[in-house]
Amino acid sequence: MRTFIDDDAGYLGWISEHPVGYVLNLERSLNPTYLMLHRAECHTIRGVPPGGEHWTIDPIKGCSMVRTELERWAEAEVGGVPAGENHLA
């Protein structure tokens, strides 16, 4: 798992190189009520950020090629379970 905080270039590079990977959106404060799981190719987490200039300030991103790695990390470190089934198709 790789975490991107204040690193838009690194994040955009990762999703470009791993289009079949997974991205976990989470608040910088690690709020367990906001954990959104996406496929790296999801249009909502790439391109131009909606409502702002940055992707990795808040929310930050956790990225992995393995979905369960992000789910286990979210449960162990943040205390929540990611939502976002609609972003995984």
WONORTA-V74560 format. One record per backbone hydrogen bond with DSSP energy under -0.5 kcal/mol. CO is the residue of the C=O (numbers start at 1). NH is the residue of the N-H. Records with the same first field share a line. If there is no record, write none. Layout:
CO = NH / NH
This chain:
2 = 63
3 = 5
4 = 61
7 = 11
8 = 12
9 = 13
10 = 14
11 = 15
12 = 16
13 = 17
14 = 18
18 = 21
19 = 41
21 = 40
22 = 64
23 = 25 / 38
24 = 62
25 = 36
26 = 60
27 = 30
31 = 34
34 = 27
35 = 37 / 83
36 = 25
38 = 23
39 = 42
42 = 45
43 = 46
49 = 52
56 = 6
60 = 26
61 = 4
62 = 24
63 = 2
64 = 22
65 = 67
66 = 69 / 70
67 = 71
68 = 72
69 = 73
70 = 74
71 = 75
72 = 76
73 = 77 / 78
74 = 78 / 79 / 80
83 = 37
84 = 87
85 = 88
87 = 39
